[in-house]
Amino acid sequence: MSKQVLDRILREIQQGKYFSIMIDETTDISKLEQVSLVVRYTNDQFKVHEGFMGFARTTEMTGEALFNLLLEWLKKLNLDVKNIVAQSYDGASPMQGEYKGVAARLKQIAPCGIYIHCNGHILNLCLVDVSTRVSSIRNNFGIVSSLYNLIENSAKRHAIFEEIQEEAGLQSLTIKQMSDTRWTCRWDCLKVVLIRYPQIISTLQLIEAPESHLLLHSMESFDFVFHLFIMSEIYLLTNILSKYLQSSQISITQALKQVKMTVDTLKSLRNETEFERFYSKALQMCEENEIDPPKLSKQYSLSYDDLRGEQRLYKTKLTTSSPATLPEIKSFILDNHLNVGLPVMNKLFKILWTIPVNTCECERSFSTLRRIKTYLRSTTGEDRLSGLALLNIEREAEIDYDEIIKGICICKEHQKNSILVTWIKCVYD
């Protein structure tokens, strides 16, 4: 069945001609390096699809080894490297090395294959850098991380936190763990701390542990509250951008436009008015929780309730009646049948849609890998692993069971036995 799904994807790629490749790697439960290959392509209706090609095991993570693995893979799939228009990786040195990386080596035999650093990874690297370089942000994240370790790593302390929330008539939330690799965890964590700040303070007051008193002292300060509001605003905007960039249906121009919009929105926060808005919010929370405000608070007498419902992210977006965006241009071309009358423009437009924005589809394939290759199936072979993963990831693909039966009938006797054994294993697993 997986072969039929793969063959259908390959036929669509051949029909579309141009394609992009995305590669990412992970270590499975057997401590083996698994490389995931995803191909992005566009049909004549400019419908984008990112097809999972499978997993391949590797023992080396050098640029040369991964490049040779890729060439062997493409040859096996009968895909012409000259039709590659873009390549996207996560930015690791074996992938994007200037001279010996996969991108540089592939560029030599596929000159049109421009390298796209996964935009999701770029955003995450920027946020990680901010979290470590800016001392106030670093300190706040350190406090939040310590909160998780203190409360969520203990069933008894978590129960106290849960009980306090229930007594206040609130939905029970948990403090999220910080991670440098999970793209949305920072906002998830900050959001809980912000909206459950009084309940967290009450929890720390009830916990009898030396670290709880230190955390309580750190959290009951104007600096922590003030920076918490600023961080929440920044990570809310970047979280929206991160989720947008993870879509497989956007083009590179749409991604860059959204990035610019987010950058412009963040820049708009850097003024005295916005500072006073954050200051006012922090001052109000401190007063509600009986935290001593700073002495400078007397200089400010501001109220910004009218700004709470402001739509910040899209205020710089311009609208026009002419087809200016790619989706509008796509509809204009298809509605007026210009894809037939203007073949060169049609080809360029198809290539533009084929250029990837991220390697998120590879990341998603690793989730499937972890569900399939568990400690109970740690010796699963590579072909079977890729086949099962392909069926799961491309589960919306239609399968012609008659064709599968015909394929079994024309096989040799020993191949039939092998297929039947594999079929039975799949059914009973």
N, C-alpha and C positions, 0 to 999 in steps of 0.2 A: 504493500500500500504506500509506503513512504517513497518508493521508487516512482510510482505513478504521480504522486504529488510533486516530486522533484522534477520529473520530466515535463510536467505541465508548466512549472515555473521557468524551466530552461527554454521551452518553446516560446513563452511570452518574452523572455529576454532576447532571444534570436529575432523575434518579430520587431521588437523595439530597437534593436541593433546596439545602441549606446547604453552603457551601464557604468555604475560606480561600485567600488568595493569598500567594505568596512570590516575591519578586523579588531578583535580584542581577545585577551587571554585571561585565564583564571586557573586556580589550582582546585582540582576536585577532591572528593573525600578519600580517594586512594593516593593522594599526594602526587598526582600526575598533572602536568601542564596541558590544559585543553585550550585550543585555539578555535574561536568561533568566526565563521565567515558569513557575512550578509551581503547580498547584492541588491542595489537600488536601481530600478529601471522605470521607464515611462512608456505607456502605450500610445496609440495614435490619438486617443481622446485626452491625452495629458494626465491620465490617472496614474499617480505614483504608487509603486508597491516596493516594499523592502522584503525580499525573499531570503529566508534562512536556508543556507546551503549545507550546514552540518558542522560537526566538531572534528578536529584533527588533533591527534596527540603529538607532542613534540618533547624532545629531551634537551633541546638547546633554545635559548632565548636571544640569540644574537641576530643582528640584522640580516646576515647572510643566510642563516638557517631558516628564518621566517620567510625570507624572500623566496628561497628554493621551495619551501613548503607551499607558498602561494602559487608559484608557477606550476608546480605539480598538480595542485588542486584545480586550477583553471584549465589545464590540459585535460584532466580527467573529466571535467564538466563540458569540455569542447567549447570553451568561451575564448574568443580572440582577444588577446591583451591590447591589440591596437584599437579596439572599440571602447577602452576604458577612458572615461572623460574626467573622473575624479577619484580620489582615494582619501579615506577619512580614518584616523586613528586617535588614540587617547593622548598622544604627545610623549610617550616613553621614548628614551633614547634609541632603542633598537628599531623603533618605528619611524621616527622623524629625524634621525641622525643626518647631518648635512651631507656626509660623504658615503657612509656605510649603512645608513638606515634603509628600511624597506621602501620608504617614499622616494629616496634618491635613486635607489637601484631600479625601481619600477619606472621612474621618470625617463631613464635611459632607453628603455624599450617601448614605452608608451608615453611619448612626449606630451600628449594632450591630457594625461592624467594628473591634473593639478592636485596638490595636497591641501586638505582641509583639516585643520586641527579641530577636533570635536568641540563645538561651542559650549556644550554642557560642562565639559572638563575645564575649559578656560574659565568659565564663570565660577566653578567650584574652587579652582586654584586661586582666583582673585579673592574670594571670600575667606579661604584658609589663610592667605597672606595678611589680610586685614585683621583677622582674629589673632594673629601672632605678633604683628608689627606695632599695632596701636595699643599702648599699654592699658588704657582704660577699658577697651574692648576685651583685651586678653584677660584682665583681672575679673571682669564680669562673667566671662565664659568659664573661668576657673571656678568661680563661686557656684555657677549653675551646674557645672559638672560634679562638684563636690556634693551638691544637693541630691543629685541622682544617686550617687554612691551611698550617701547616708540613708536616704528614705527608701529608694526602690530596691536596694540590695538586701533589705531586711523585711521579712513578711510582717513582723510585729510593727515596725515603724510605718510601713505602707498602710497597714490597717488603721493606724492612728490618723494618718492623712486622709484616708478614705472616709472614716467616721466623721471627721470634722467637716468634710464637704457635704456629707449627707445631712448632718445637723443644720447646716446652712441652707438646705433645700437645693443644693447644686448637683449637677451631674458629676459623677466621679471621674476625674481625670488622673492620669499618671504623668510624672515627669519623664521626659524622653531622654534617651542617652545621646551624648554628643559623639559625632563621628566625622572624620575628615573625608570619608569616601561617600557617605550617604548625602545626596545633594539637598534634600529638604529637611534634614533633621534639625538644623539650627533654628529655623523658623518654628518648627513644631515644638521645640524645647522652650524657646523664648515665649511663645504664645501661652503655654501652660503657666509659666512662672508669672507672666504679666496678669492674666485673668484670675489666677488663684493665689495672688500675692498675700492677702490677709490670712488665708487658710494655711499657707506654707509657714508664715510667721507663727501662727498658733501651734502648728505641728512641732516646730523647732523648740518652742517654749515647753512642750510636754515631754520631749525626748531627753532622757538623762544620759548624756554623753558629752565629753569634752568638746568634740568637734561641732556639736550642735550649737553650743554657746558661741563658738568662733564664727560660725555661719550666721547666726542670729545677729551678732554685732556687725558683720559685714553687710547684711541685707538691710538692717535698720539704719541706713545712711542715705542722705540725699543724693550723693554721688552715684550710688548703685541704682537708685530709682530713676534718676535723670538719664543715665546711660542706657538703662533698660528700655525706656521709651524710644530713644534714638535708635538703638539696635533693632527694636521690633519694627520700626518704620522701614529701615533699610532692608532688613531681611524679608519683610513682607513683599516689597517691590521685587527683590531679586528672586524670591520664591515663585512669584507669578511668571517672571522671565524664565526661570529654570524649567517650570512645567511646560511653558510654551515651546521652548527649545527641544524638549523631549518628544514632540510630535513628529511622526514620520511623514506627515502630509504637507509640511511647510517647505518653501524653497529657501535657498541661501539668501536671496534678496529680502524676503519677508523676515528671516531671522535677524539680518543686520539692521533692518528697519526697527524691529522690536528692541534690539540691543540699544540702538541710538535713542529710542524713546525713553527707555529706562534710565540711561545715563543722563539725559536731559532732565528727567524728573528728579533724579538724585541731586543734580547740580542746583536745581531750583530750591532745594532745602537749605542751601548754604547762604543764608541771609539772616539779618537780625530778627525779622518777623517770625521766621520759622523757629529760631532759637528761643524766642519768647514763648511761642506756642508750646514747645517741649518743656520749657521751664515751668510754665503754668500748670501743665498736666502733672509733672513730677511734684510740684508744690502741693497740689490738691490731694494726691495720693498720700503724701507724707502727713498732711493734716488729718486725713481720714484714719491713718494708722498710728497717730500720736508720735510721729517721728519729728525730731527737732529740725526745723528748716535752717538753711544757711543764713548768715547775717545779711547777705546781699538781697535777700528776698524782699526787704522793705522798699527797695528801689523800684519794684515792679508791682503794678496794679492792673493786671491784664485779664481779659476774659475772651476766650476764643471758641466758645461753644458753637458759633455760627460756622466754624471751619470743619467741624467733626464729620459732616457728611460730604465733604468735598471729594470729588473724583480726581485723584491726583495723577494716576498713571497715564490717562489719555488726553490730558488737557492740551498737549502740544500737537496732537494729531490733526492734520489738515484734511479736509474733504473736498472733493471735486467731482463735477458731473462727468468728466471724461474718464475713460478706463485707464487709471494710473497704476493700480496695483496688479500683481500677477494674476490673482483669481479673476479680476475684472477683465484683464486682457485675454485670459484663457476663454472666458465666456464669450467675449466679443469675437474671437477667432472662430470658435466652434459654431456660434449662432449664425455667423455670416459665411461659414464654410471656407474660410481663408486658409485652413490647413491643407486644402487641396490646391487652391489657386496660387499660394505662395509657399512653395516647397522649401526654399532656403530659410525663410523665417520660421517655418514649421520645425525644421531641423534644429535651428538654434534655440528655439523655445523649448523643444523637447530636452535638449542637452541641459538647459538652465534648470529645468525641473528635476533632472536626474542628479545634479550635484547635491551631495548629502550635507546636512547641517550638523549631524551628531553621529555617535556610534551607539546610541541608546538601544537599538535593536539587538546589538551584540550583548549588551548588558542584560537585556531581558532574557536572552537565550540562556544565560547562566542561571537564572532562577529556575528555568525548566531543567537544566542539568542537575541542580541540587535536589530537585524533586524526584528525578529518575534514578540518578546514581547515588543511592543511599548506602548506609553501612551494610544493608542486606543484599545490595547488588554491586558491591565494590569491585567485582571482577568482570563486569559487563564489558563485552567487546566493543571496539570503536564503531564498527558498522551498525551493530544493533543499537548502540547508544545514539548515533546520529539519526537512525531511522525512527526510533521512538520520539526523539526530540523534534524531528521534522513533522511527524504526525500531530504532535501536541501544539507546536507553534503555528503550523499552517492548517489548523483544524477546520477552518472555514472552507478549505478547498474541497471541491466535489470529487468523490472517488467512484470510479466505474468498476464495480466488483466483477462484472463480466470480463473486462479486460484482464483483471488479476487472475481469474480462473483460466482464461485462455493462455496467459503467460505460463502458468503452472503446467498446463497440459503439454506444451511444446518443450518443456525442460526434459533433460535426461533423468533417468531413474534415480540416481544418487542425489541429484539436485532437488527432485521432488521430495525425497525423504527429508533433506535438510530444510526445505521450505516449510514442510508440514510440522517438523519439530519446532522451528522458530515460531510458527503460527500458534501452536499449542502453548508454548511458553508465554507468548504475548497475552493469550486469552486467560491463562490461569494466574499470571502475575498481577 
